[in-house]
């Protein structure tokens, strides 16, 4: 059983994606877990990169993307989610104009 009395509750935050327009990688909230809105135009790709010490949840809100994680290619449509270890190379490519929410959660210690 965990002792929850030693920490104060995290404040509730609310965000609207429309307020983040104009930035391809807009940070939704300032605190953990790191949450970003990713917008890519058709044909646009992010080069392969990693997110060390993170678990990643990639939720495609609009459009269609090919997301390469390690050696595997996943074609996502709006409404689909992908979860993976951030130690792997990831490279998303928009097959049409696309918007995604990416949550990068720190690995639990121990």
Secondary structure, DSSP 8 states (H G I E B T S, - for coil): ---GGGS---------GGGGTT-TEEEEESSSSEEEEEEE-TT-B---B--TTEEEEEEEEEEEEEEEETTEEEEEETT-EEEEETTS-EEEEEEEEEEEEEEEEE----
